[in-house]
Amino acid sequence: MGMSGTGDERPYWVVFDYGEVISEPTRALPRITAELGMDGAALDSVSAAYFAEREAYDRGCDDHEYWSAVAARLGTNVDERLSRELTRIDVAGWSETDPGTLLLLRELTASGVPLALLSNAPGSFAREAERTRWAEHFRHVVFSADLGMAKPDEEIWRVLLERLDASPEQCLFFDDREPNVAAARAAGLHARRWQGPEHAREELRSHGVLPATSGD
């Protein structure tokens, strides 16, 4: 279904973030801490280092570069073998999906709603994600590392809209981070902070993407 015209065509493109929207929060950090040779008392320090370097990883730095930067913050180092193992653990940690969100994706797909994914994610995760069952719900999947840019960059919304051949007002975007929601709105998209699949259903109904329930 083309979405490039004007007017009130339906359905909207519905665009989802991935992390902590489709996925559960990662539980991999204790395992990563152990692989780095540290005990549980270092978990907070490892977590801080992990997230401090994540933006560069999402923007396309390679796996070994990322883990080396994390390790440097912790006063240690990683070789290529350990980098590969940490990447495997990390990808698995972000691969646990939320059952309620998957149910919503199936419902939207069955209703013929065109779906897209816009995720800040490293290339290693992107390649694994493309082979998953949940990815089959999306007509387009856009990962930040492949673009060398990330949400909330202004340019990433232009790239997304070009991929979808859509105008901003034809897109409804869900993300768990308020800066990304605000940036999407500034670019003209309808955008809502993710508060779980039931809240998302309410938003989808209010936009006419899903039918209103009886009594609404």
VONUMI-404581 format. One record per residue: residue in three letters; x, y, z of N, C-alpha, C in turn. Coordinates in steps of 0.2 Angstrom, whole numbers, plus 5000, padded with zeros to 4 digits. Example, Ala and Ser with C-alpha at 12.3 -4.5 7.8 and 13.67 -1.06 7.14 Angstrom:
2
ALA506649725039506249785039506649845039/SER506449895035506849955036506450005039/
//
This chain:
216
MET500449945000500050005000500450065000/GLY500450114995500850174995500550215000/MET501050255003500850305009501150375007/SER501350385001501650444999501150504998/GLY500550484997500050534995499850585001/THR499450625000499150665005498450645007/GLY498250675012497550655015497550615021/ASP497050575022497050535028497050455027/GLU497550435022497550365021497650325027/ARG497450265027497550225033497650155030/PRO498050115033498250125040498950165040/TYR499050195046499750225047500250175046/TRP500850205044501450165046501550165054/VAL501650115057501750115064502450085065/VAL502850135068503650125069503750105076/PHE504150055077504350035084505050035085/ASP505250065091505950055093505949975095/TYR506649955097506749885099506849875106/GLY507349905108507649895115507149915121/GLU506849875125506449885130505749905128/VAL505649895121504949895118504749825116/ILE505049805111505049735109505349685113/SER505949715115506349665120506249685127/GLU506449635131506449645138507149675140/PRO507149715145507849735147508349685147/THR508949695145509449645145509649625152/ARG509749555153509949525159510649505158/ALA511049525153511749495152512249525156/LEU512149585160512749615163513049575168/PRO512749535172513049495177513549445173/ARG513349415168513749375164514349405161/ILE514249465158514749505155515249525161/THR515049545167515449555172515949495174/ALA515649435174516049375175516549365170/GLU516349375164516849365158517349415158/LEU517249475161517849515161518249505167/GLY518149455171518549435176518449465183/MET517849495184517649535189517149505193/ASP517049515200516549485204515949525204/GLY515449505207514749535207514749605210/ALA515249625214515349695217515449745212/ALA515749725206515949765201515349775196/LEU514749745197514249755192514049825191/ASP513949865196513749935194514249975190/SER514949955191515449985187515449965180/VAL515349895179515349875173514749895169/SER514149905172513549935169513650005167/ALA513950045171514150115169514550115163/ALA515050075163515550075157515150055151/TYR514750005152514449975146513950025143/PHE513550055147513150105144513450175142/ALA514050195145514350255143514650245136/GLU514850185134515150175127514650155122/ARG514050155124513550115120513350165114/GLU513350225115513150275109513650265103/ALA514250255104514750245099514650185096/TYR514450135100514350065097513650065092/ASP513150095095512550105091512650145084/ARG513150185084513350225078513850195074/GLY514050135075514350095070515050075072/CYS515350085078516050055079515949985080/ASP516549955079516549875078516549845085/ASP516449785086516349745092516949755096/HIS517549745094518149745098518249815100/GLU518149865096518249935098517849955104/TYR517149925103516749945109516949905115/TRP517049845115517249805121517949835124/SER518349855120519049885122518949945126/ALA518449985123518250055127517950035133/VAL517549985134517249975140517749945145/ALA518149905143518649875147519149925149/ALA519349975145519750035147519550075153/ARG518850085153518550115158518650075165/LEU518650015164518749975170519449955172/GLY519949975168520649965170520849895167/THR520549865162520749805160520749805152/ASN520749745149520749745142520449685139/VAL520349675133519949625130520349605124/ASP520449535122520749515116520149505111/GLU520349485105519849465100519349405102/ARG519649355105519249305107518749325113/LEU518949355118518449385123517949435120/SER518149475115517749515112517149485109/ARG517349425105516849385102516349355107/GLU516549335112516149305117515749355121/LEU515949415122515549465125515049485120/THR515149485114514649505109514149455109/ARG514349395109513849335109513349345115/ILE513649355121513249365127512749425126/ASP513049475124512649535123512049535119/VAL512249505113511649495108511149455111/ALA511349395114510849355117510449395123/GLY510749435126510449475132509849515129/TRP509949545123509449595120508949555116/SER509049485116508549445111507949425115/GLU507949435121507349405125506749455123/THR506249435121505649475118505049475123/ASP504749535123504149535127503549505124/PRO503249455127502649425124502049465122/GLY501949515127501349555125501449605119/THR502149625118502249665112502249615106/LEU502449555106502449515101501749495099/LEU501249495104500549485102500249545098/LEU500449605101500249665097500549665090/LEU501149645089501449645082501049595078/ARG500849545080500449495077499749525075/GLU499449555080498849585079498849635073/LEU499349675073499449735068499549705061/THR499949655061500049615055499449585052/ALA499049555056498449525054497949575051/SER497949635054497549685052497749725046/GLY498349705043498649735037498949805038/VAL499149815045499549885046500249875044/PRO500549925040501249915038501649945044/LEU502149895046502549905052503249925050/ALA503649965053504349975052504649975059/LEU505349965059505749965065506250015064/LEU506350055069506950105070507250095076/SER507850065076508250045082508950075083/ASN509150105088509850115090510150045092/ALA510550015088510849955089511449945085/PRO511949905088512549895084512449845079/GLY512949845074512849805068512849725070/SER513149705075513149635077512449615079/PHE512149655083511449635085510949645078/ALA511049695074510649705068510649635064/ARG511249615063511249555058510849495061/GLU510949485068510549435071509849445071/ALA509649505072508949525073508549515066/GLU508949525061508649515054508349445053/ARG508649395056508549325055507949305060/THR507749345064507249325069506549315066/ARG506049275070505349275068505049345069/TRP505149375074504849445075504949495070/ALA505549485067505749535061505349525055/GLU505049475054504549455049503949505049/HIS503749535054503249575055503349645051/PHE503949665050504149725048504349735041/ARG504049775037504149785030504849825029/HIS505049865034505749895034506049885041/VAL506649875042507049875048507649915047/VAL507649965051508250015051508650015057/PHE509250005057509650005062510250055062/SER510350095068510750145068511450135065/ALA511750075067512450065065512550065058/ASP512050045054512050035047512050105044/LEU511850155047511750225045512350265047/GLY512650245052513150295055512850355059/MET512250345061511850395065511450365069/ALA511150395074510650365079510150415081/LYS509550385084509150435087509450465093/PRO509350525094508850565091509050615086/ASP509550595082509850645077509250665072/GLU509250725070508750745065508750715059/GLU509350695056509450665050509150595049/ILE509050555055508850485055508150485053/TRP507750535055507050535053506950545046/ARG507350585042507350595035507450525032/VAL507950495034508150425031507550375032/LEU507250375038506650335039506150345034/LEU505950415034505350425029505450415022/GLU506150425020506250405013506250325012/ARG506450285017506350215017505650195016/LEU505150225020504450215020504050245014/ASP504350295011504050335006503350365009/ALA503450395015502950415019503050485021/SER502550525022502550595025502550585033/PRO502850635037502950625044502250605047/GLU501750645045501050635048500750565047/GLN501050525043500750455041501150405046/CYS501550425050501950385055501750395062/LEU501650335065501550335073502150295075/PHE502550335080503150305082503150295090/PHE503350235092503450215099504150205101/ASP504350235106505050225109504950235117/ASP505450205120505450205127505850265130/ARG506150305126506550355128506250425126/GLU506150465131505850535129506250575124/PRO506850575124507250615119507050595112/ASN507050535111506850505104506150525102/VAL505650515107504950535106504950615104/ALA505250655108505250725107505550745100/ALA506150705098506450715091505950695086/ALA505650645087505150615081504650665081/ARG504350695086503850745086504050805082/ALA504650825084504950885080505050875073/ALA505150815071505150795064504450795060/GLY503950795064503250795062502950725062/LEU503250675065502950615066502450615072/HIS501950575072501550565079502050515083/ALA502150535089502550495093502350485100/ARG502450425103502150415110502750375114/ARG502750395120503250365124502950295126/TRP503350235125503150175126502950155133/GLN502350135135502150115141501850055142/GLY502050005137501749945137501249935131/PRO501149865130500649855124499949875125/GLU499749875131499049895132498949965131/HIS499350005133499350075132499450095124/ALA499950055121500050065114499350055110/ARG498950005112498349985109497850045109/GLU497850075115497450135116497650195111/GLU498250205110498550255106498350235099/LEU498450175097498250145090497550155089/ARG497150145094496350155093496250225092/SER496550265096496450345095496650375089/HIS497150335085497350365079496950325073/GLY496550285075496150245070496550185066/VAL497050175069497450115066497150045068/LEU496950045074496549985076495850005078/PRO495349965077494649985078494549995085/ALA494050045087493850055094493549995097/THR493649985103493249925106492549955108/SER492049905109491349915110491349955116/GLY490950005116490850055122491350115122/ASP491850115117492250175117491850235114/
//
